[in-house]
């Protein structure tokens, strides 16, 4: 792994990123299976390399990529685990507008028993997720090049992060949500106006605040389901 360079020109060592990541995991009380930390760091390294050519994300600083992308996505893992623990046999997740695989790749690393499909309309981003799945040997991860409206498979959880308004997200992906499935939308501040704009066929059943270590910003998950 080459040493990335921070925004101020300083070289960021792999050990610095490792320490920051482990501190973030500890702060969240999050445990990973053996090799999980190494996979997340390898993912961060791949993202940095591909980003120089393919512009996967506007964030270039490796420490910011760790906090704003990886730790931010990790903050949703415990809520996802709690949800999966309350249900029977939920094993498939679709991450919509996944871009460079956020939060889908992070979910796949943290939940090896969960099948994760990351869908994006931009081919190079889907190709990157496929490369990550191969390089990190994540057999539960797939990158799909398609618009979400074209996806016909159904999933137990349909997630997004900084993708679209709640109304657009649910409208475009409604055919992918299983009858007892849910939407998991990662947002910044509580999006009251977006929630008010949802159609009567969609109900918000929980807005869950998130705490992202090393990041001073408001975050939440808006949990939604189809209204019966």
One Martini backbone bead per residue (centre of mass of N, CA, C, O) as a GRO file, in nm:
protein
  228
    1UNK     BB    1   0.092   0.038   0.026
    2UNK     BB    2   0.064   0.351  -0.037
    3UNK     BB    3   0.128   0.678   0.062
    4UNK     BB    4  -0.077   0.911   0.127
    5UNK     BB    5  -0.196   1.249   0.070
    6UNK     BB    6  -0.274   1.526   0.208
    7UNK     BB    7  -0.397   1.843   0.169
    8UNK     BB    8  -0.117   1.964   0.311
    9UNK     BB    9   0.111   1.734   0.202
   10UNK     BB   10   0.104   1.512   0.395
   11UNK     BB   11   0.196   1.209   0.496
   12UNK     BB   12  -0.004   0.914   0.516
   13UNK     BB   13  -0.005   0.653   0.702
   14UNK     BB   14  -0.118   0.340   0.755
   15UNK     BB   15  -0.108   0.361   1.068
   16UNK     BB   16  -0.291   0.607   1.092
   17UNK     BB   17  -0.543   0.487   0.961
   18UNK     BB   18  -0.566   0.247   1.148
   19UNK     BB   19  -0.600   0.407   1.413
   20UNK     BB   20  -0.850   0.570   1.329
   21UNK     BB   21  -1.033   0.332   1.269
   22UNK     BB   22  -1.018   0.188   1.545
   23UNK     BB   23  -1.124   0.429   1.707
   24UNK     BB   24  -1.399   0.441   1.566
   25UNK     BB   25  -1.494   0.156   1.638
   26UNK     BB   26  -1.477   0.192   1.943
   27UNK     BB   27  -1.677   0.436   1.964
   28UNK     BB   28  -1.914   0.241   1.833
   29UNK     BB   29  -1.892  -0.062   1.923
   30UNK     BB   30  -1.741  -0.213   1.675
   31UNK     BB   31  -1.732  -0.535   1.537
   32UNK     BB   32  -1.513  -0.747   1.351
   33UNK     BB   33  -1.403  -0.958   1.158
   34UNK     BB   34  -1.151  -1.110   1.048
   35UNK     BB   35  -1.009  -0.861   0.829
   36UNK     BB   36  -1.187  -0.600   0.827
   37UNK     BB   37  -0.983  -0.370   0.857
   38UNK     BB   38  -0.809  -0.444   0.612
   39UNK     BB   39  -1.035  -0.411   0.404
   40UNK     BB   40  -1.098  -0.112   0.454
   41UNK     BB   41  -0.811  -0.012   0.384
   42UNK     BB   42  -0.805  -0.128   0.098
   43UNK     BB   43  -1.046   0.032  -0.001
   44UNK     BB   44  -0.926   0.313   0.046
   45UNK     BB   45  -0.686   0.270  -0.146
   46UNK     BB   46  -0.850   0.215  -0.404
   47UNK     BB   47  -1.004   0.480  -0.407
   48UNK     BB   48  -0.757   0.662  -0.436
   49UNK     BB   49  -0.656   0.546  -0.707
   50UNK     BB   50  -0.919   0.577  -0.880
   51UNK     BB   51  -0.968   0.885  -0.824
   52UNK     BB   52  -0.738   0.997  -1.013
   53UNK     BB   53  -0.919   0.903  -1.279
   54UNK     BB   54  -1.259   0.868  -1.199
   55UNK     BB   55  -1.406   1.036  -0.988
   56UNK     BB   56  -1.569   0.913  -0.728
   57UNK     BB   57  -1.473   1.166  -0.547
   58UNK     BB   58  -1.422   1.485  -0.405
   59UNK     BB   59  -1.254   1.341  -0.205
   60UNK     BB   60  -0.889   1.332  -0.133
   61UNK     BB   61  -0.837   1.311   0.152
   62UNK     BB   62  -0.767   1.037   0.342
   63UNK     BB   63  -0.889   1.131   0.615
   64UNK     BB   64  -1.160   1.222   0.492
   65UNK     BB   65  -1.235   0.950   0.369
   66UNK     BB   66  -1.255   0.809   0.639
   67UNK     BB   67  -1.471   0.992   0.775
   68UNK     BB   68  -1.683   1.073   0.534
   69UNK     BB   69  -1.711   0.757   0.446
   70UNK     BB   70  -1.639   0.516   0.635
   71UNK     BB   71  -1.743   0.611   0.914
   72UNK     BB   72  -2.015   0.701   0.815
   73UNK     BB   73  -2.102   0.415   0.723
   74UNK     BB   74  -2.048   0.266   0.997
   75UNK     BB   75  -2.282   0.411   1.161
   76UNK     BB   76  -2.504   0.201   1.017
   77UNK     BB   77  -2.444  -0.091   1.121
   78UNK     BB   78  -2.591  -0.124   1.389
   79UNK     BB   79  -2.877  -0.063   1.284
   80UNK     BB   80  -2.874  -0.294   1.080
   81UNK     BB   81  -2.832  -0.523   1.281
   82UNK     BB   82  -3.087  -0.474   1.444
   83UNK     BB   83  -3.284  -0.519   1.215
   84UNK     BB   84  -3.193  -0.809   1.136
   85UNK     BB   85  -3.247  -0.924   1.431
   86UNK     BB   86  -3.579  -0.865   1.400
   87UNK     BB   87  -3.563  -1.066   1.163
   88UNK     BB   88  -3.642  -1.310   0.907
   89UNK     BB   89  -3.415  -1.384   0.662
   90UNK     BB   90  -3.241  -1.131   0.602
   91UNK     BB   91  -3.001  -1.113   0.303
   92UNK     BB   92  -3.080  -0.850   0.117
   93UNK     BB   93  -2.901  -0.572  -0.045
   94UNK     BB   94  -2.962  -0.243  -0.181
   95UNK     BB   95  -2.746   0.001  -0.329
   96UNK     BB   96  -2.822   0.328  -0.417
   97UNK     BB   97  -2.613   0.518  -0.569
   98UNK     BB   98  -2.315   0.409  -0.474
   99UNK     BB   99  -2.075   0.457  -0.647
  100UNK     BB  100  -1.793   0.368  -0.454
  101UNK     BB  101  -1.961   0.196  -0.219
  102UNK     BB  102  -2.168   0.393  -0.052
  103UNK     BB  103  -2.225   0.166   0.197
  104UNK     BB  104  -2.202  -0.124   0.068
  105UNK     BB  105  -1.911  -0.221   0.122
  106UNK     BB  106  -1.921  -0.188   0.428
  107UNK     BB  107  -2.151  -0.387   0.471
  108UNK     BB  108  -2.006  -0.635   0.344
  109UNK     BB  109  -1.774  -0.646   0.550
  110UNK     BB  110  -1.959  -0.651   0.820
  111UNK     BB  111  -2.173  -0.859   0.645
  112UNK     BB  112  -2.112  -1.163   0.520
  113UNK     BB  113  -2.430  -1.272   0.515
  114UNK     BB  114  -2.477  -1.027   0.326
  115UNK     BB  115  -2.620  -0.941   0.035
  116UNK     BB  116  -2.458  -0.704  -0.192
  117UNK     BB  117  -2.592  -0.450  -0.405
  118UNK     BB  118  -2.445  -0.217  -0.633
  119UNK     BB  119  -2.604   0.062  -0.783
  120UNK     BB  120  -2.516   0.225  -1.103
  121UNK     BB  121  -2.524   0.441  -1.389
  122UNK     BB  122  -2.212   0.429  -1.368
  123UNK     BB  123  -1.983   0.221  -1.495
  124UNK     BB  124  -1.715   0.287  -1.333
  125UNK     BB  125  -1.847   0.238  -1.052
  126UNK     BB  126  -1.929  -0.056  -1.089
  127UNK     BB  127  -1.641  -0.152  -1.159
  128UNK     BB  128  -1.516  -0.083  -0.887
  129UNK     BB  129  -1.685  -0.274  -0.715
  130UNK     BB  130  -1.588  -0.528  -0.860
  131UNK     BB  131  -1.290  -0.487  -0.783
  132UNK     BB  132  -1.332  -0.497  -0.480
  133UNK     BB  133  -1.453  -0.782  -0.463
  134UNK     BB  134  -1.195  -0.916  -0.574
  135UNK     BB  135  -0.963  -0.795  -0.393
  136UNK     BB  136  -1.136  -0.864  -0.109
  137UNK     BB  137  -1.304  -1.124  -0.127
  138UNK     BB  138  -1.627  -1.050  -0.186
  139UNK     BB  139  -1.889  -1.268  -0.235
  140UNK     BB  140  -2.133  -1.053  -0.129
  141UNK     BB  141  -2.045  -0.869  -0.384
  142UNK     BB  142  -2.201  -0.632  -0.619
  143UNK     BB  143  -2.186  -0.471  -0.941
  144UNK     BB  144  -2.430  -0.252  -1.092
  145UNK     BB  145  -2.521  -0.152  -1.426
  146UNK     BB  146  -2.780   0.077  -1.350
  147UNK     BB  147  -3.089   0.167  -1.315
  148UNK     BB  148  -3.306   0.123  -1.064
  149UNK     BB  149  -3.563   0.095  -1.249
  150UNK     BB  150  -3.430  -0.183  -1.385
  151UNK     BB  151  -3.466  -0.336  -1.130
  152UNK     BB  152  -3.621  -0.669  -1.042
  153UNK     BB  153  -3.517  -0.733  -0.790
  154UNK     BB  154  -3.554  -0.827  -0.450
  155UNK     BB  155  -3.537  -0.664  -0.119
  156UNK     BB  156  -3.502  -0.614   0.226
  157UNK     BB  157  -3.287  -0.381   0.167
  158UNK     BB  158  -3.285  -0.023   0.085
  159UNK     BB  159  -3.019   0.189   0.010
  160UNK     BB  160  -2.882   0.524   0.096
  161UNK     BB  161  -2.639   0.801   0.010
  162UNK     BB  162  -2.663   1.095  -0.105
  163UNK     BB  163  -2.885   1.075  -0.356
  164UNK     BB  164  -3.191   1.171  -0.279
  165UNK     BB  165  -3.487   1.216  -0.237
  166UNK     BB  166  -3.720   1.037  -0.079
  167UNK     BB  167  -3.927   1.035  -0.308
  168UNK     BB  168  -3.733   0.939  -0.532
  169UNK     BB  169  -3.610   0.692  -0.403
  170UNK     BB  170  -3.883   0.535  -0.364
  171UNK     BB  171  -3.992   0.551  -0.654
  172UNK     BB  172  -3.742   0.419  -0.809
  173UNK     BB  173  -3.735   0.151  -0.584
  174UNK     BB  174  -4.013   0.004  -0.524
  175UNK     BB  175  -3.968  -0.278  -0.687
  176UNK     BB  176  -3.721  -0.375  -0.477
  177UNK     BB  177  -3.920  -0.409  -0.241
  178UNK     BB  178  -4.017  -0.609  -0.026
  179UNK     BB  179  -4.302  -0.659   0.143
  180UNK     BB  180  -4.106  -0.654   0.428
  181UNK     BB  181  -3.943  -0.419   0.355
  182UNK     BB  182  -3.681  -0.159   0.350
  183UNK     BB  183  -3.573   0.168   0.398
  184UNK     BB  184  -3.230   0.317   0.395
  185UNK     BB  185  -3.166   0.659   0.474
  186UNK     BB  186  -2.894   0.860   0.446
  187UNK     BB  187  -2.851   1.155   0.641
  188UNK     BB  188  -2.827   1.440   0.779
  189UNK     BB  189  -3.042   1.613   0.854
  190UNK     BB  190  -3.348   1.621   0.940
  191UNK     BB  191  -3.596   1.564   0.670
  192UNK     BB  192  -3.890   1.702   0.699
  193UNK     BB  193  -3.968   1.792   0.411
  194UNK     BB  194  -3.926   1.517   0.275
  195UNK     BB  195  -4.126   1.359   0.450
  196UNK     BB  196  -4.379   1.537   0.371
  197UNK     BB  197  -4.340   1.448   0.049
  198UNK     BB  198  -4.447   1.184   0.083
  199UNK     BB  199  -4.632   0.942   0.001
  200UNK     BB  200  -4.896   0.742   0.124
  201UNK     BB  201  -4.727   0.464   0.052
  202UNK     BB  202  -4.522   0.595   0.261
  203UNK     BB  203  -4.349   0.519   0.571
  204UNK     BB  204  -4.226   0.651   0.864
  205UNK     BB  205  -4.082   0.462   1.152
  206UNK     BB  206  -3.782   0.600   1.165
  207UNK     BB  207  -3.548   0.828   1.329
  208UNK     BB  208  -3.190   0.786   1.335
  209UNK     BB  209  -2.938   0.880   1.505
  210UNK     BB  210  -2.595   0.972   1.437
  211UNK     BB  211  -2.250   0.886   1.521
  212UNK     BB  212  -1.944   1.034   1.405
  213UNK     BB  213  -1.638   0.986   1.432
  214UNK     BB  214  -1.444   1.270   1.367
  215UNK     BB  215  -1.740   1.413   1.310
  216UNK     BB  216  -1.896   1.739   1.283
  217UNK     BB  217  -2.212   1.607   1.221
  218UNK     BB  218  -2.518   1.553   1.098
  219UNK     BB  219  -2.695   1.235   1.141
  220UNK     BB  220  -2.918   0.995   0.966
  221UNK     BB  221  -3.192   0.763   0.966
  222UNK     BB  222  -3.443   0.676   0.728
  223UNK     BB  223  -3.713   0.476   0.796
  224UNK     BB  224  -3.893   0.269   0.556
  225UNK     BB  225  -4.226   0.179   0.425
  226UNK     BB  226  -4.485   0.020   0.311
  227UNK     BB  227  -4.814   0.092   0.296
  228UNK     BB  228  -5.102  -0.109   0.378
   0.00000   0.00000   0.00000
